[in-house]
Amino acid sequence: MDRLTSMAVFVKTADSGSFAAAALAFGISSQMAGKHVSMLEERVGARLLNRTTRRQSLTEIGRIFYERCKALLADAQAAESVAQELSAAPRGRLRITAPVTFGACCLAPMIARYLQAHPEVRVELTLADRFIDLIDEAYEAAIRLGALSDSTLIARPLMPYRLVACASPAYLAERGEPLTPQALTAHECLAFVFTSMPAATEWRFTDDAQREHVVPVSGRFEANDVKALLAAALNGAGIILAPEVAVRDELAAGRLVRLLNGYEAPPRPMHLVFPASRVTPKLRAFIDQVVAEFGPAGT
């Protein structure tokens, strides 16, 4: 006999008070219901039910066993439900949040491919450079830049978020090309301003020997949007320290020139995070595609 079935018959017998009622619920005979309970009693070595001609009642050991069986059967049902859900086709609304620049330049095109592959899903993407609490604000996943704080979220590492210094050919023709980070002090540096803090007054670089260079920078233009800074740089307003994903097309086309060969701005770690409590088919498919397209090299 299957032990889980026997436990289910035992619980139903205890709840209904008779083998007949349990037998009716499971489509078996009263004698078979009794055999299921007898098998359990034989396994545990104790009587679980007090039997009378009219009603079955739990013994002291039976009450303890009954509670454990109910919990075990509930866990088994939950496991089956999760397995069925995970094997189902992705569907429904998926709420995602990401930093503005990465979300617009990289994640949105990926989501278009994701939607094409999963026609029953619709995605709501919120782009924000502020911290968004997934639980409090009811999001299912987030792309996060920088070091992660301790939390109950699952984190999947993605490729590092790299910054590059670049400027337009017109600016460099007028002001000259800086060859070292220290030379930036004599240039117009376009500053990114976060909503919650002032613009950075220092840019950091490491050289090929992993020595750090911290350079004070200044300029006459700052903005809280990379696209605005990029437009200014393309029009010769100064040097931009921008996410590589935002300027790669301009660099490839020659509209911007990459500067400071031999120096690199420290990359920021990037992760996909999501609650550990429940991963639906739509979220699982999204996680798999994000990791496949933006995961670190070798994954």
PyMOL commands that set and color helices and strands:
alter all, ss='L'
color gray80, all
select helices_A, chain A and resi 3-16+19-26+30-44+60-87+100-117+169-175+181-186+226-234+244-253+281-294
alter helices_A, ss='H'
color red, helices_A
select strands_A, chain A and resi 49-51+56-58+92-98+121-127+141-145+153-157+163-167+189-192+202-207+212-216+222-223+239-243+257-258+263-264+270-275
alter strands_A, ss='S'
color yellow, strands_A
deselect
rebuild
show_as cartoon
